[in-house]
């Protein structure tokens, strides 16, 4: 349940719809499901097997393969912490909207209200003013993450038992309302009809694999950490399939909710869905379409609005604390730092760093940071995992370990995917996407902004992973 809670989160209801829209709607679904079955599920099985076999957080798990690979474990826990820095900002937006939904304060124009709420500036170079409601939300969310985590994994299990089912039920209600709107069928058609020419674009494939990694929680140290807590006879293969398919199903459902409203918005303006462009593109899409759908509910719109944003918070909180858990567990493993102290350090640092996204240019910065951390950082970690565990370790031992615990047995095909298919696919996509990003800067942002907010942070994560590896460990560690 904790793993499902980590996988099913804002990545499904916030990130998936806008990434899908930016990459051609139906054209994105094909690489998305290809990525799920060729990389997402196989890597989930790999990480569950590694975590359960090592019984340690990622740095120690990678170290068991060879001392020189410990840095890869640190990289895999630093990356989700980097994601958490801006992920909690999205939750802070939800926190404010939970209050605003009481009287549907966004009125008839959810887009104008959202931009006013954030004080969005016209460029990432223009700072703007700090949004006090977002700062208050940030403090509340980081404090809640601390309260949940410092009690340990048993508290996590109790929290997710409640927070996993509720948001899905409310998402179904909004979907039912969305598909009955005028123009909804045009939006759903855009969502489900592929443009096959887009499949030749490496960026679409990179976005699909990155979305799978971001959403189900692989290549982030999360599943390795959670698997280290599993009982000795826990079923690995079935768990991996259930979690991955539950996550993909939630994303697919959220797509119907959002694109039905996108079709309605296009019909209102008398333009094609592609022509909506910057009106709904990017991370702000969710905070336009969901409030619009809520306002159009035939009764009790304010009630359902408040409940829905509470549900989004519950969706997000499971993923948020799962992003902190690997890092705090790793600090405890290597230096014997107590759970309370490790979690406190991570939450205080996270809150301070998150403040950078609360100014008027925060939406632009978040967009750039997310693009490079998710699309390149997570995919690189997935590639590194396949190389280390596929080629530098006896992967047959991991397959045997998983099969000994599972009703459903994985065959040789899994080893072929880990050793050959995934590394080749990810390597080719990364190279082609890097070339494309050099030729055309992401969203035509200035190069100095892309370097400062996107590329340098990814490089720094690599640097910090080597630094943490070199710092002397606690006495008695071999």
Secondary structure by P-SEA (a helix, b strand, c coil): caaaaaaccccccccaaaaaaaacaaaaaaaaaaaaaacaaaaaaaaaaaaaaacccaaaaaaaacccaaaaaaaaaaaaaaaaaaaaaaaaaaaaaaaaaccccccccaaaaaaaaacccccccccccccaaaaaaaaaaaaaaaaaccccaaaaaaaaaccccaaaaaaaaaaaaaaaccaaaaaaaaaccccccccccaaaaaaaaaaaaaacccccaaaaaaaaacccccccaaaaaaaaaaaaaaaaaaaaaaaaaaaaaaaaacccccccccccccccccccaaaaaaaacccaaaaaaaaaaaaaaaacaaaaaaaaaaaaaaaaaaccccaaaaaaaaaaaaaaaaccccccaaaaaaaaaaaaaaccaaaaaaaaaaaaaaccccaaaaaaaaaaaccccccaaaaaaaccaaaaaaaaaaaaaaaaaaacccccccaaaaaacccaaaaaaaaaaaaaaacccccccc
